[in-house]
């Protein structure tokens, strides 16, 4: 009877195996291996891009110079530019509004962040693995837990850090302490309780808040990428403001607005 040909023997199989040996010569094998290596490298990059991000914030006095410090770090360490920069001047640590609106001092007295017990902070979204760098930058900008603009008084300018889980996040808290310049600085970290927390100008304490309980509320567009009271950062930095989102706060607009600050200094 006729016999079905298989893959175990026969002239055709010998010919196929011979051709395969010729095709898979050393140069071709090397090329395939190199290509596989590139694919593996690309897969690693894709996995890296999927790294979980942290929503955190830091505050120490006026948020203008703090934002500039963290924008610099985003640009240098994370290679972010333009609309990829996430550092935003914001308010946090106070009463949670029903409508989600927190504003700077304004003539209408609407959602005034000071009256609501919030502090000026800078919020950002960063890869979890980079948190040590951002914690270190905080301590650089807030040496000894004290703000550089000592002329600003009040709990609005208290030193704060916002972390997912806050004081209960042992892993991030340990990193934050580890990046402190000294054990004495690390001891200044205390659990934050909210709007009742007072000014830290004389104590050097740094309140640690849970971002789930005390989220950050992005400040007005005219506050974003702003020059500090004593330092000018240049037009290229100021132009990043076009990527900021306008809020519903009184006086907010693309070109600026009639905030309490502009009213008292005009």
Secondary structure, 3 states (H helix, E strand, C coil): CCCCCCCCCCHHHHHHHHHHHHHCCHHHHHHHHHHHHHHHHHHHHHHHHCCCEEEEEEECCCHHHHHHHHHHHHHHHCCCCHHHCCCEEEEECCCCCCCCCCECCCCCCCCECCCCCCEEEEEEEEEHHHHHHHHHHHHHHCHHHCCCCCCCCCHHHCCEEEECCHHHCHHHHHHHHHCCCCHHHHCCEEECCCCCCCCCCCCCCEEEEECCCCCCEECCHHHCCCCCCCCCCCHHHHHHHHHCCCCCCCCCCCCCCCCHHHHHHC
